[in-house]
């Protein structure tokens, strides 16, 4: 079968809703609110394998993860910023984390809550 006609399904258990999907190499990084998964292309019959790669950290929104070539930069739900190649996750925002969390909480305090 042609690669363009292959399909399958994967169960990505836990971690909340899917918040982002970015192509990386021959697969994808799937971000959920509280987890991250790597889908690797393996061909027929499975097509993709799925592996949880970051158990407690996801990203809050699809707008908080960006493709920067061979890496993905994203803001984690722990307010830290990370770079990943799909295998290693490197925190890059320790100095930025507290500032961003404070600024974001101030912004959220001005936004009316939905009830």
Beta strands, then each sheet from edge to edge (+ up, - down):
strand 1: 18-24
strand 2: 27-32
strand 3: 36-43
strand 4: 47-54
strand 5: 65-67
strand 6: 72-75
strand 7: 81-84
strand 8: 89-91
sheet 1: 1+ 2- 3+ 4-
sheet 2: 5+ 6- 7+ 8-
end
